[in-house]
Amino acid sequence: MRTLAGQALDNPPSGPSPVPDVEPSATAAVWRSRTSLQVLAITAVIVMTRYAAPLLLPIVLSMMLFYMLDPVVDRLEQWHVPRFLASLVVVLGVVVAVTAGAASLWPQIDSVLTKVPQGAAHLRQTLRENRKVQGDTALERIQQAARAVDTAAAEATKSPAPITNPGVTRVEVVDQPWRMSDLLWTGGLGVVGIGGQAVTVLFLTIFLLYEDDHFKRVLVAQMASMNNQRITVRILNDIAKQIERFIWVQVLTSAAVGVATWLVLWWLGIDEPAVWGVFAGLLNIVPYFGPLVVTAGLTIVGYLQFGTLEQTAIVAGAALAITTIEGMFLTPHLLSRAASLNHVAMFIAIAFWSWAWGVPGMLLAVPMLMVFKAVCDHVDGLQGLGQFVGQ
């Protein structure tokens, strides 16, 4: 009689040998730990972005200036100008132009800064007079009710007078007097910090413009085959062209909005129109929020200067019309569909970078989002994210 072992040897089981199943609990534990690490990494990046702003902000500004000025430096290099000299001349030309513009506008800027406190006092007086005529508003009645509830709660929870203990020394906290020297010292440090960052941006921009081809050659040399090298060069060129086009469109449209606002305000008789034109052009970089801030500011300026609702409505309507025409016709015509951005993504980017870097982050949010989209469009595995950011 044949044994069971012999029968098993004569008739081996058909098909692949069964693979032991992985326990679901182990798979879930690995997935949870991987998700936790990803959440920790994202949190660390967000915290670093917030608190490393003094380091990251000059780098981002230098990159934006690099993409804006690189075509000019390339053109000078084609005219047989050494690249370092071309980079230096272009950056210094920008500095001279900005300095000359600020110097020419300084009398108007000084006049605006002088009138701001007077305008604020006049606006407060106007609001007080309207309040006396109309009586308390609903919001003020709600505030009065809330203060009454707070007073009643404080009286109900008031602790009894403490018992004097001869062995306990009473400590009284006395506020230190405010000193002008503290403000000057703090302001001086702020000015020194801003000046240091400006110098860092200028030098880093010059070096980036000079080392442009060197970085590209080093990156391409890492590719193993000629085909990969050609693909890398094409991707880098496409990214640079897309970013350069977007930044130049932003600069040109902002300049157009600034000049149009200046001319319209000058025609309407607004004081210091050039300053408000620069203000409108600068905030035009921020979609939606920038035009609203400009319109609200010019509404206040028009009311304080003319004192009539008709003239105020004309000033506000003119500012809103200029930004609307630019946003609905000029910018879409200059930008291709590949460079268009999702409105939800722009809102999220503006909110995040405003929280992280304040006003500079708000101004740089959309250009940085465009850079991110351009990179995602040309990198394998990130095209889906690029399509989400775009339209």
C-alpha positions in Angstrom: 0.0 0.0 0.0 1.3 3.3 -1.0 1.6 5.9 1.7 0.0 9.4 1.6 3.4 10.9 1.1 4.0 8.8 -2.0 0.7 9.7 -3.5 1.5 13.4 -2.9 4.8 13.0 -4.8 3.2 11.3 -7.7 0.3 13.8 -8.0 1.7 17.3 -7.2 -0.8 20.0 -6.9 -1.5 21.9 -10.1 -1.3 25.7 -10.4 0.9 28.2 -8.6 1.5 27.7 -4.9 -0.8 29.8 -2.8 0.6 33.1 -1.4 -0.2 33.7 2.2 -2.5 36.7 2.6 -1.2 39.8 4.3 -3.1 40.5 7.5 -5.4 43.5 7.0 -4.3 45.0 10.3 -0.6 45.1 9.1 -1.6 46.8 5.8 -3.8 49.3 7.7 -0.9 50.1 10.1 1.5 50.7 7.2 -1.0 53.0 5.5 -1.7 54.9 8.7 2.0 55.4 9.4 2.6 56.6 5.8 -0.3 59.0 6.0 1.0 60.3 9.3 4.5 60.9 7.9 3.0 62.8 4.9 0.9 65.0 7.2 3.9 65.7 9.4 6.0 66.6 6.3 3.4 69.0 4.9 3.0 70.6 8.4 6.8 71.0 8.6 6.9 72.7 5.2 4.0 75.1 6.1 5.7 76.1 9.4 9.1 76.5 7.6 7.4 78.6 4.9 5.9 80.9 7.6 8.9 81.4 9.8 11.6 81.3 7.1 10.1 84.3 5.3 13.1 86.6 5.7 15.2 83.9 3.9 12.7 82.7 1.3 11.3 86.1 0.3 14.5 87.5 -1.3 15.0 84.2 -3.1 11.5 84.3 -4.6 11.8 88.0 -5.6 15.1 87.3 -7.2 13.6 84.4 -9.2 10.8 86.6 -10.4 13.2 89.3 -11.5 15.4 86.7 -13.2 12.5 85.4 -15.3 11.5 89.0 -16.2 14.9 90.3 -17.1 16.4 87.2 -18.6 15.1 87.9 -22.2 16.7 91.4 -22.1 20.0 90.0 -21.0 19.8 87.3 -23.7 19.2 90.0 -26.3 22.2 92.1 -25.1 24.3 88.9 -25.2 23.3 88.4 -28.8 24.6 91.9 -29.4 28.1 90.7 -28.2 27.8 92.2 -24.7 29.4 90.0 -22.1 26.7 88.3 -20.0 28.0 89.5 -16.6 28.2 93.1 -17.9 24.7 92.8 -19.4 23.3 91.4 -16.2 24.8 94.2 -14.2 23.6 96.9 -16.6 20.0 95.6 -16.7 19.7 95.2 -12.9 21.2 98.6 -12.3 19.0 100.1 -14.9 15.9 98.8 -13.1 17.3 100.2 -9.8 17.9 103.6 -11.4 14.4 103.7 -13.0 12.7 102.8 -9.7 14.7 105.3 -7.8 14.1 108.1 -10.3 10.3 107.3 -10.3 10.2 107.4 -6.5 12.1 110.6 -6.4 9.8 112.3 -8.9 6.7 111.1 -7.1 8.0 111.9 -3.6 6.3 115.4 -3.3 2.9 113.8 -4.1 3.7 110.9 -1.8 4.5 113.3 1.0 1.3 115.3 0.3 -0.7 112.1 0.5 0.9 111.1 3.8 0.2 114.5 5.2 -3.4 114.4 4.2 -4.1 110.9 5.5 -4.5 111.9 9.2 -6.6 114.9 8.2 -8.8 112.8 6.0 -9.2 110.2 8.8 -10.3 112.9 11.3 -12.7 114.4 8.7 -14.2 110.9 8.0 -14.7 110.3 11.8 -16.4 113.6 12.2 -18.7 112.9 9.2 -19.6 109.5 10.7 -20.4 111.0 14.1 -22.6 113.6 12.5 -24.5 111.0 10.6 -24.8 108.9 13.7 -26.4 111.8 15.6 -28.9 112.4 12.8 -29.8 108.7 12.2 -29.5 107.5 15.8 -27.9 104.2 16.9 -27.5 101.6 14.2 -28.5 97.9 14.7 -24.8 97.0 15.1 -24.3 99.6 17.8 -27.4 98.3 19.7 -26.0 94.8 19.5 -22.7 96.0 20.9 -24.5 97.9 23.8 -26.4 94.7 24.6 -23.2 92.7 24.6 -21.5 95.2 26.9 -24.5 95.1 29.3 -24.3 91.3 29.4 -20.6 91.4 30.1 -21.0 93.9 32.9 -23.7 91.8 34.6 -21.6 88.7 34.3 -18.6 90.4 35.8 -20.6 91.7 38.8 -22.1 88.3 39.4 -18.7 86.6 39.4 -16.8 89.3 41.2 -14.7 87.8 44.0 -14.9 89.3 47.5 -12.4 91.8 48.7 -9.2 90.0 49.6 -8.3 89.7 53.3 -5.3 91.7 54.2 -2.5 89.5 55.4 0.4 91.2 57.2 2.9 88.6 55.9 2.1 89.2 52.2 3.7 92.0 50.3 1.5 93.7 47.8 2.9 93.9 44.3 1.8 96.7 41.9 2.6 96.6 38.2 3.5 100.0 36.8 3.6 100.4 33.0 6.8 101.8 31.7 6.4 105.2 29.9 6.5 105.1 26.1 9.7 106.5 24.7 10.3 107.8 21.3 13.8 106.3 21.2 12.3 102.8 21.3 10.2 103.5 18.3 13.2 105.0 16.4 15.4 102.1 17.4 12.8 99.5 16.2 12.1 101.5 13.0 15.8 101.8 12.3 16.2 98.0 12.7 13.3 97.5 10.3 14.8 99.9 7.7 18.2 98.1 8.0 16.5 94.7 7.6 14.6 95.9 4.5 17.8 97.4 3.1 19.7 94.2 3.6 17.1 92.2 1.9 17.0 94.6 -1.0 20.8 94.3 -1.5 20.5 90.5 -1.3 17.8 90.5 -4.0 19.9 92.7 -6.3 23.1 90.6 -6.0 21.2 87.3 -6.2 19.4 88.5 -9.4 22.7 89.5 -11.0 24.2 86.1 -10.2 21.1 84.2 -11.5 21.2 86.1 -14.7 24.9 85.5 -15.2 24.8 81.8 -14.3 21.6 81.0 -16.3 23.3 78.8 -18.9 25.7 77.2 -16.4 22.9 75.8 -14.3 21.1 74.5 -17.4 24.3 72.8 -18.6 24.9 71.2 -15.2 21.3 69.9 -15.1 21.4 68.5 -18.6 24.8 66.8 -18.1 23.2 64.6 -15.4 20.9 62.9 -18.0 22.2 59.5 -19.2 21.2 59.6 -22.9 21.1 62.2 -25.6 17.3 61.8 -25.9 16.8 62.6 -22.2 19.1 65.6 -22.6 17.1 66.9 -25.5 13.8 66.4 -23.5 15.3 68.1 -20.5 16.4 71.1 -22.5 13.0 71.4 -24.2 11.2 71.2 -20.8 13.4 73.9 -19.3 12.9 76.2 -22.2 9.1 75.7 -22.2 8.9 76.4 -18.5 11.0 79.5 -18.8 9.0 80.8 -21.8 5.7 80.2 -20.0 6.8 81.9 -16.8 8.4 84.8 -18.7 5.3 85.4 -20.7 3.1 85.4 -17.7 5.3 87.8 -15.7 5.6 90.2 -18.6 1.8 90.2 -19.1 1.4 91.0 -15.4 3.9 93.9 -15.6 2.4 95.3 -18.8 -1.3 95.1 -17.6 -0.4 96.6 -14.3 1.4 99.4 -16.0 -1.6 100.0 -18.3 -4.0 100.1 -15.3 -1.7 102.5 -13.5 -1.4 104.9 -16.4 -5.1 104.8 -17.2 -6.0 105.4 -13.5 -3.6 108.3 -13.3 -5.0 109.9 -16.4 -8.6 109.4 -15.4 -8.1 110.8 -11.9 -6.2 113.7 -13.3 -9.1 114.5 -15.6 -11.6 114.2 -12.7 -9.5 116.6 -10.6 -8.3 114.2 -7.9 -5.3 115.4 -6.0 -2.0 113.5 -6.4 -3.3 111.3 -9.2 0.1 109.7 -10.0 0.4 108.2 -6.5 -3.0 106.6 -6.8 -2.1 105.4 -10.3 0.9 103.6 -8.9 -1.2 102.2 -6.1 -3.7 100.9 -8.5 -1.1 99.4 -10.8 0.7 97.7 -7.9 -2.5 96.1 -6.5 -3.6 95.0 -9.9 -1.3 92.1 -9.5 -3.7 90.7 -6.9 -6.8 89.4 -8.6 -10.2 90.4 -7.3 -8.9 91.7 -3.9 -6.6 94.4 -5.5 -9.3 96.1 -7.6 -11.7 96.1 -4.7 -9.1 97.7 -2.4 -8.3 100.3 -5.0 -12.0 101.1 -5.6 -12.7 101.4 -1.9 -9.7 103.6 -1.3 -10.6 105.9 -4.2 -14.2 106.1 -3.0 -13.0 107.4 0.3 -10.6 109.8 -1.4 -13.3 111.1 -3.8 -15.8 111.6 -0.9 -13.2 113.5 1.3 -12.2 115.8 -1.6 -15.6 116.5 -3.2 -18.0 115.8 -0.4 -20.8 114.7 -2.8 -22.2 111.3 -3.6 -22.3 112.0 -7.3 -18.6 112.8 -7.7 -17.7 109.9 -5.3 -19.7 107.5 -7.5 -18.0 108.8 -10.6 -14.5 108.3 -9.1 -15.3 104.8 -7.8 -17.0 103.8 -11.1 -14.0 104.9 -13.1 -11.6 102.9 -11.1 -13.8 99.8 -11.2 -14.3 100.2 -14.9 -10.6 100.3 -15.6 -9.8 97.2 -13.6 -12.9 95.4 -15.1 -11.8 96.1 -18.7 -8.3 94.9 -17.9 -9.4 91.7 -16.2 -12.1 90.7 -18.7 -10.5 91.7 -22.0 -6.8 92.8 -21.9 -5.3 90.0 -19.8 -7.2 87.1 -21.4 -6.2 88.4 -24.8 -2.5 88.5 -23.9 -2.4 85.2 -22.0 -2.8 81.9 -23.7 -5.1 79.3 -22.3 -2.1 77.3 -21.1 -1.2 80.1 -18.8 -4.7 80.6 -17.4 -5.2 79.7 -13.7 -8.1 78.3 -11.8 -10.0 80.9 -9.8 -10.3 78.6 -6.7 -6.6 77.9 -6.8 -5.9 81.7 -7.0 -8.1 82.4 -4.0 -6.4 79.6 -2.0 -2.9 80.8 -3.0 -3.7 84.4 -2.1 -5.1 83.4 1.3 -2.2 81.1 2.1 0.7 83.4 1.1 -1.0 86.4 2.7 -1.1 84.5 5.9 2.5 83.3 5.5 4.3 86.4 4.2 1.8 89.3 4.6 1.6 91.9 1.9 4.6 90.7 -0.1 3.1 87.2 -0.1 -0.3 88.6 -1.4 1.5 90.3 -4.3 3.6 87.3 -5.2 0.9 84.6 -4.7 -0.3 84.5 -8.3 3.1 84.6 -10.0 4.3 81.8 -7.7 1.2 79.8 -8.5 2.0 80.3 -12.2 5.5 79.0 -11.7 4.2 76.0 -9.9 1.7 75.3 -12.7 4.4 75.6 -15.4 6.6 73.1 -13.6 3.7 70.6 -13.1 2.7 70.8 -16.7 6.2 69.5 -17.8 7.0 67.0 -15.1 5.8 63.4 -15.3 3.4 62.5 -12.5 2.4 66.2 -11.8 0.3 66.9 -14.9 -2.9 66.2 -13.0 -2.0 68.7 -10.4 -1.1 71.2 -13.1 -4.5 70.6 -14.7 -6.2 71.2 -11.4 -4.4 74.5 -10.9 -5.2 75.6 -14.5 -8.5 75.9 -16.2 
